[in-house]
Amino acid sequence: PKHSWDSVWYGISQWFGIKDLDDLEYVLPNSGNFGCDLFTDSDLYATGTESLKGCGGPTHTSPVTMQLPKARYLTGEEQKSVCRLAVRSMAINLKFEPSNSRCYVDNQVIVPSEV
C-alpha cells in the first residue's frame, strides 16, 4: 500500500467533526508519523473544508544521527519525541509557530558504529 490507514481515517475523522489537532491526534495517535501524507476531508468529500496544517509550504529536511546502546529502529513514540524536539528547536531558530508545521521520521538506517 502507498498510504497508511491513518491517512484515510484522518479525513474521515475531520468529516465527522473532529477538527482540533489534539483531538485528531487522540483519535489517530499514529497520524503524526506520516507528515503530510494524510488525506483531509476536502481531499475525500466535495463538502470538505479542512486542510492539513503545516503542509503545502516550504519544506526543510534535516539529517539526524543518533547512537543507541543497541542497533534498532525508533518506535513510533520515539519518532514523535524526536519530531517534537526538532520542531521546538526550529521554531525558535526560524521564528515560526510550531503548530504550523508537521514533522516525520523518514528512511531510518542502521549503520554499525565505530566506537
SULBEL-V582558 format. One record per pair of residues at least 12 apart in sequence whose ideal C-beta (glycine too) atoms are under 10 Angstrom apart, sorted by the first residue. I is the first residue (numbers start at 1). GAP is how many residues later the second one is. D is the distance in Angstrom with one decimal. If there is no record, write none. Layout:
# SULBEL-V582558
I,GAP,D + I,GAP,D
This chain:
# SULBEL-V582558
2,35,8.6 + 3,31,8.2 + 3,34,6.5 + 3,35,8.3 + 3,36,7.6 + 4,24,9.5 + 4,26,7.2 + 4,27,8.3 + 4,29,8.0 + 4,30,5.6 + 4,33,7.5 + 4,34,8.3 + 5,23,8.8 + 5,25,8.7 + 5,26,10.0 + 6,18,9.8 + 6,21,9.7 + 6,22,4.9 + 6,23,8.7 + 6,24,5.2 + 6,25,4.6 + 6,26,9.0 + 6,27,7.8 + 6,28,6.1 + 6,31,9.2 + 6,32,6.8 + 6,33,9.6 + 7,21,9.4 + 7,24,8.0 + 7,27,6.1 + 7,29,9.9 + 7,30,5.9 + 7,31,4.7 + 7,32,5.4 + 7,33,9.9 + 7,36,9.4 + 8,30,8.5 + 8,31,5.7 + 8,35,9.4 + 8,36,7.5 + 9,15,9.6 + 9,18,7.9 + 9,19,5.8 + 9,21,9.9 + 9,22,8.1 + 9,29,9.1 + 9,30,8.8 + 10,14,6.7 + 10,17,8.9 + 10,18,5.9 + 10,21,5.4 + 10,24,8.5 + 10,27,9.8 + 10,28,4.3 + 10,29,6.0 + 10,30,6.9 + 10,31,8.6 + 10,33,9.2 + 10,34,9.3 + 10,40,9.3 + 10,42,8.0 + 11,27,7.4 + 11,28,4.0 + 11,29,5.0 + 11,30,4.8 + 11,31,7.8 + 11,32,5.6 + 11,33,4.3 + 11,34,7.5 + 11,37,7.0 + 11,39,7.8 + 11,41,9.3 + 12,15,10.0 + 12,16,9.8 + 12,27,8.4 + 12,29,7.5 + 12,32,6.9 + 12,33,8.9 + 13,14,5.3 + 13,15,6.5 + 13,18,8.9 + 13,27,10.0 + 13,28,8.3 + 13,37,9.8 + 14,24,9.8 + 14,25,9.1 + 14,26,6.0 + 14,27,3.9 + 14,28,8.4 + 14,29,9.6 + 14,30,8.7 + 14,31,9.1 + 14,34,7.0 + 14,35,8.5 + 14,36,4.6 + 14,37,9.7 + 14,38,9.6 + 15,25,9.0 + 15,26,4.1 + 15,27,9.3 + 15,29,6.8 + 15,30,5.5 + 15,32,7.9 + 15,33,6.2 + 15,34,9.4 + 15,35,8.3 + 16,25,8.7 + 17,24,9.7 + 18,23,9.7 + 18,32,9.8 + 19,22,9.1 + 19,30,9.1 + 19,31,6.5 + 21,32,6.8 + 21,33,9.4 + 21,78,6.8 + 22,77,9.9 + 24,14,9.4 + 24,26,9.6 + 25,55,9.2 + 29,47,8.1 + 29,48,8.9 + 29,51,8.7 + 30,46,5.7 + 30,47,9.6 + 30,49,9.6 + 30,50,8.9 + 31,71,9.8 + 31,73,9.9 + 32,44,8.3 + 32,45,9.9 + 32,47,8.1 + 32,48,5.3 + 32,51,6.9 + 32,52,9.1 + 32,70,7.9 + 32,71,7.8 + 32,72,7.2 + 33,42,9.9 + 33,43,5.3 + 33,44,9.4 + 33,46,5.7 + 33,47,6.9 + 33,50,8.6 + 33,70,9.6 + 33,71,5.8 + 33,72,7.3 + 33,73,9.8 + 34,68,8.8 + 34,70,6.0 + 34,72,9.8 + 35,17,9.3 + 35,19,8.8 + 35,20,7.7 + 35,24,9.3 + 35,48,9.2 + 35,67,5.3 + 35,68,7.0 + 35,69,3.5 + 35,70,9.0 + 35,71,7.5 + 36,16,5.9 + 36,17,10.0 + 36,18,7.4 + 36,19,3.7 + 36,20,7.6 + 36,21,9.9 + 36,23,8.6 + 36,66,5.7 + 36,68,8.2 + 37,15,9.4 + 37,18,9.2 + 37,65,9.6 + 37,67,8.0 + 37,69,9.9 + 38,14,5.9 + 38,17,8.2 + 38,64,8.7 + 39,13,8.5 + 40,12,5.3 + 40,13,9.6 + 40,15,9.1 + 52,50,7.3 + 53,44,9.9 + 53,46,6.8 + 53,47,6.3 + 53,48,8.3 + 53,49,7.5 + 54,33,9.1 + 54,42,9.7 + 54,43,9.5 + 54,44,9.0 + 54,45,7.6 + 54,46,5.5 + 54,47,4.4 + 54,48,3.8 + 54,49,8.3 + 55,45,9.9 + 55,46,9.0 + 55,47,5.9 + 57,39,9.7 + 57,43,8.2 + 57,44,8.7 + 59,42,9.9 + 59,43,9.6 + 60,26,9.6 + 60,30,7.1 + 60,34,8.1 + 60,41,8.9 + 60,43,9.5 + 61,45,8.5 + 62,24,6.7 + 62,27,9.6 + 62,28,7.8 + 62,41,9.3 + 63,44,9.7 + 64,18,6.9 + 64,21,9.7 + 64,22,7.4 + 64,41,8.3 + 65,44,9.7 + 65,46,8.6 + 66,12,9.4 + 66,16,8.0 + 66,42,9.6 + 67,44,10.0 + 67,46,6.0 + 67,48,7.5 + 68,42,9.3 + 68,45,9.2 + 71,39,5.0 + 71,40,8.7 + 71,41,7.5 + 71,42,8.3 + 72,36,9.4 + 72,38,7.4 + 73,32,9.2 + 73,35,4.9 + 73,36,9.2 + 73,37,7.1 + 74,31,6.3 + 74,34,6.3 + 76,29,9.0 + 78,27,8.5 + 79,24,8.9 + 79,25,7.2 + 79,26,4.1 + 79,27,9.6 + 79,29,8.5 + 80,23,8.6 + 80,24,9.1 + 80,25,8.7 + 82,21,8.1 + 82,22,9.7 + 82,23,6.2 + 83,18,9.3 + 83,19,8.5 + 83,20,3.6 + 83,21,6.6 + 83,22,6.9 + 84,14,8.6 + 84,19,7.9 + 85,18,9.5 + 86,15,9.4 + 86,17,5.7 + 86,19,9.4 + 87,12,9.2 + 87,13,9.8 + 87,14,5.5 + 87,15,8.5 + 87,16,5.1 + 90,13,8.7
